[in-house]
Amino acid sequence: MLNDKCNPPGKAHENQQPRRSAMLSLSACQYRVEALPELASWTAKQAALVAAAPGELLLFPEYASLELLSLQPTRTARHLARSLGALQEVRELFVETYRALSKAFNKGIVMPSIPWQLADGRYVNRAWFAAEGTVQGFVDKQILTRFEAERWQLSPGQPSAPLVFAGQAFGVQICYDVEFPLLTRALVDAGARFILVPSCTDNGAGVNRVRIGCQARALENQTLVVQSPLVGQAPWAPAIFNSLGQAAFYTAPDLGLPDDGILARSKELDPAQSQWLTQALDLDHLEAVRHNGQVLNHRDWAKQRP
């Protein structure tokens, strides 16, 4: 049974190792949701995607887990409350699939977020993390959209400390969370060297809200922010009825970095198939602007306080 407890904010993850090489290859998935004929098709899709990913650390988007609702009767998949219950029936298999893939392909995997029922009956939006063949932690969405809170009856999750991969601490901000500066800053202050953002948006305004949030957090903290979006149409699942977005790597716009802060970004909002956007990263180089940039946003953060 997976443990619902996570480390409180400000404390290092229990599996944290001393910092090793700052070189890291990271792949963000632009994941296309589709109707599946059987569970084996979903499992095969995940294995093929992980096998094809060039990066050492893989990021999947928010709510890609809801693809599994295509295997449910329409009356269940389209009913918000019943769909939550149906996902609990496969949640252990869901996490185990990615855990096994992390071992088989020697990858770190931030899994797609999935509605997760707690012991007290509440549901949170949770993204689990696996590396070296073990489940090493999770992150819950802390601030919910109106749809999630008012119609879907999800609950905010608990704050968490940074996760660690290859000796490098990183934070995860699930979609809407990245629009709130203090959440990201808490992770950066706790040692996160980059921020991963699984997302799910259904129109141009949502796409731009998350993009602006990602770029603002990259600027404020002079850090790397990476986005992985859900794309495609899922008429069987009202929570992800129509999704679009671009996978992207954002930095602070400063010396030695792109003038527009866009290190890399996928070309299409709604590609015909799932695809990876990958970058080989030198984290030390990305953080150098904190010391020699034209501006020092990271250092000057405290100056805005009364």
C-alpha positions in Angstrom: 0.0 0.0 0.0 1.3 3.4 -0.9 1.9 5.8 2.0 -0.2 9.0 1.9 2.3 10.9 4.1 4.9 13.2 2.6 7.7 15.3 4.1 6.7 18.7 5.5 7.9 21.7 3.5 11.3 23.0 4.3 12.8 19.5 5.0 14.9 17.5 2.5 13.4 14.4 1.1 14.5 11.3 3.0 16.1 9.8 -0.1 18.1 13.0 -0.9 21.7 12.3 -1.8 24.6 14.7 -1.9 24.6 16.9 -4.9 26.2 15.2 -7.9 26.9 16.3 -11.4 24.7 19.3 -12.5 24.3 17.9 -16.0 20.8 16.4 -16.5 18.8 15.3 -19.5 15.1 16.0 -19.0 12.1 15.1 -21.2 8.6 16.7 -21.0 5.7 14.8 -22.6 3.1 16.5 -24.7 0.7 13.6 -24.0 -2.1 13.0 -26.4 -5.1 11.3 -24.7 -7.1 8.7 -26.7 -9.8 6.1 -26.3 -8.3 2.7 -25.5 -9.8 -0.7 -26.3 -8.4 -2.5 -23.3 -6.1 -2.0 -20.3 -3.2 -3.8 -22.1 -3.3 -1.0 -24.7 -2.8 1.7 -22.0 0.1 -0.3 -20.5 1.7 -0.8 -23.9 1.4 2.9 -24.7 3.2 3.9 -21.4 6.0 1.4 -22.1 6.5 2.7 -25.6 6.5 6.3 -24.5 9.1 5.7 -21.7 11.2 3.6 -24.1 11.2 6.4 -26.6 12.1 9.2 -24.2 15.7 10.4 -24.5 15.8 12.0 -21.1 17.0 10.6 -17.8 14.1 12.4 -15.9 10.6 12.2 -17.5 7.7 14.5 -16.8 4.1 13.5 -17.6 1.2 15.9 -17.6 -1.7 16.5 -15.2 -4.7 14.2 -15.5 -3.3 11.9 -18.3 -4.5 9.2 -15.9 -8.1 10.0 -16.9 -7.4 8.3 -20.2 -8.2 5.1 -18.3 -11.8 6.3 -18.1 -12.2 5.3 -21.7 -12.3 1.7 -20.5 -15.3 2.5 -18.3 -19.0 2.5 -19.2 -20.2 5.9 -20.4 -22.4 6.4 -17.4 -19.4 6.0 -15.2 -16.8 7.9 -17.2 -19.1 11.0 -17.8 -20.3 11.1 -14.2 -17.8 13.2 -12.1 -18.3 11.4 -8.8 -18.5 7.9 -10.2 -15.4 8.5 -12.3 -13.4 9.3 -9.2 -14.4 5.9 -7.7 -13.6 4.1 -10.8 -10.0 5.5 -10.9 -9.4 4.2 -7.3 -9.9 0.7 -8.6 -6.9 0.9 -10.9 -4.7 3.4 -8.9 -2.3 0.8 -7.5 -1.8 -0.7 -10.9 -1.3 2.8 -12.3 1.5 3.6 -10.0 3.1 0.2 -10.2 3.2 0.5 -14.0 5.4 3.6 -13.9 7.5 2.2 -11.0 8.3 -0.9 -13.0 9.1 1.3 -16.1 11.5 3.4 -14.0 13.4 0.3 -13.2 13.3 -1.3 -16.6 14.5 1.8 -18.4 16.5 3.4 -15.6 14.5 6.6 -15.6 13.2 9.0 -13.1 9.4 9.4 -13.8 7.1 12.1 -12.5 3.8 10.3 -13.2 0.7 11.8 -14.6 -1.4 13.2 -11.8 -4.4 11.1 -10.7 -7.3 11.8 -8.4 -6.4 10.0 -5.2 -8.7 9.2 -2.4 -7.3 9.7 1.1 -8.2 7.7 4.2 -10.7 10.3 5.3 -12.6 10.0 2.0 -11.4 13.3 0.4 -9.9 13.2 -3.1 -6.7 15.1 -4.0 -5.0 15.6 -7.3 -1.7 13.7 -6.8 1.5 13.1 -8.9 3.7 10.3 -7.8 7.4 10.1 -8.4 9.5 6.9 -9.1 13.2 6.5 -9.7 15.6 3.5 -9.5 12.6 1.2 -9.5 11.1 2.6 -6.3 8.2 5.0 -5.5 10.0 7.9 -3.8 7.3 10.4 -3.1 4.4 12.4 -4.4 3.2 16.0 -4.8 -0.4 17.1 -4.3 -2.0 20.1 -6.0 -2.4 22.7 -3.3 -4.8 25.3 -4.9 -7.7 24.0 -7.0 -9.5 25.6 -10.0 -13.2 26.4 -9.7 -14.0 23.3 -11.7 -12.0 21.0 -9.4 -13.3 22.5 -6.2 -16.9 23.4 -7.0 -18.0 20.8 -9.5 -15.6 17.8 -9.0 -15.4 18.2 -5.2 -11.7 17.7 -5.0 -9.7 18.9 -2.0 -6.4 20.7 -1.7 -3.5 18.5 -0.9 -0.7 18.9 1.6 2.5 21.0 0.9 5.6 18.9 0.1 9.3 19.3 0.1 11.4 19.1 -3.0 11.9 15.7 -4.6 15.4 14.5 -5.6 16.7 12.8 -8.7 20.4 12.1 -9.4 21.3 14.2 -6.4 19.4 17.2 -7.7 16.4 18.6 -5.8 13.4 19.8 -7.8 9.9 21.0 -7.2 6.6 20.1 -8.8 3.8 22.6 -9.2 0.7 21.0 -10.7 -0.8 23.4 -13.2 -2.8 26.1 -11.4 -0.3 26.0 -8.5 2.4 27.6 -10.7 0.3 30.8 -10.9 1.0 31.5 -7.2 4.5 32.9 -6.5 4.8 31.9 -2.9 4.3 28.2 -3.5 7.2 28.1 -6.0 9.4 30.3 -3.8 8.9 27.9 -0.9 10.3 25.1 -3.0 13.2 27.2 -4.3 14.0 28.3 -0.7 14.0 24.6 0.3 16.6 23.8 -2.3 14.7 23.0 -5.6 17.0 23.7 -8.5 14.2 23.5 -11.1 10.4 23.4 -11.2 8.3 20.9 -13.1 4.8 21.8 -14.1 2.3 19.0 -15.2 -0.6 20.8 -16.8 -4.1 20.4 -18.3 -5.9 23.3 -20.0 -8.9 23.4 -22.3 -8.7 26.7 -24.1 -6.3 29.5 -25.2 -6.8 31.5 -22.0 -5.9 28.5 -19.8 -2.9 27.8 -22.0 -1.7 31.3 -21.6 -2.4 31.5 -17.8 -0.1 28.5 -17.2 2.5 29.7 -19.6 2.6 33.2 -18.0 2.8 31.5 -14.6 5.7 29.4 -15.7 7.6 32.3 -17.2 7.0 34.5 -14.2 8.3 31.9 -11.8 11.3 31.4 -14.0 12.0 35.1 -13.9 11.4 35.7 -10.2 13.5 32.8 -9.1 16.0 32.8 -11.9 15.4 29.1 -12.4 14.3 26.6 -15.0 10.6 25.8 -15.2 9.5 22.9 -17.4 5.9 22.3 -18.6 4.3 19.1 -19.7 0.7 19.5 -21.1 -2.2 17.1 -21.8 -3.5 17.4 -25.4 -6.4 15.8 -27.4 -10.1 15.2 -27.1 -11.8 12.9 -24.6 -15.5 13.2 -24.9 -16.0 10.3 -22.5 -14.3 12.3 -19.6 -15.8 15.8 -18.9 -12.8 16.8 -16.8 -10.5 16.5 -19.8 -13.0 17.0 -22.6 -10.7 19.1 -24.8 -7.0 19.7 -23.9 -4.2 21.6 -25.6 -0.9 23.1 -24.6 2.8 23.2 -25.5 5.6 21.4 -23.8 8.3 24.0 -22.9 11.5 24.8 -21.0 11.5 28.3 -19.6 14.4 30.3 -18.1 15.0 33.7 -16.8 15.7 36.1 -19.8 19.2 37.2 -19.0 22.9 36.9 -19.8 23.8 33.6 -21.5 20.1 32.6 -21.7 17.5 33.2 -24.4 16.3 36.8 -24.6 12.6 35.7 -24.5 13.2 33.1 -21.7 12.2 30.2 -24.0 14.9 27.6 -24.0 12.7 25.2 -26.0 9.0 24.9 -26.8 7.0 22.4 -28.9 5.5 23.9 -32.1 1.9 22.6 -31.9 -0.8 23.1 -29.3 -2.5 19.8 -30.3 -0.2 17.4 -32.1 -1.6 14.2 -33.7 0.4 12.0 -31.3 2.2 12.1 -28.0 5.7 13.4 -28.2 8.7 14.3 -26.1 10.5 17.7 -25.8 14.0 17.0 -24.4 16.9 19.2 -23.3 20.3 18.4 -22.0 20.7 20.8 -19.1 23.6 22.3 -17.2 22.0 23.4 -13.9 25.0 25.4 -12.8 25.0 27.3 -16.0 21.2 28.1 -15.7 21.7 29.3 -12.1 24.8 31.5 -13.0 22.5 34.5 -13.6 21.7 34.5 -9.8 25.2 35.8 -9.4 26.2 37.6 -12.6 22.9 38.5 -14.3 21.9 42.0 -15.4 19.4 41.8 -12.6 19.3 39.6 -9.5 15.7 38.7 -8.9 16.4 35.6 -6.8 18.6 37.6 -4.4 16.3 40.6 -4.3 13.1 38.6 -3.6 13.2 39.7 0.1 13.4 43.4 -0.7 9.7 43.4 -1.8 8.5 42.6 1.7 7.5 45.5 4.0 
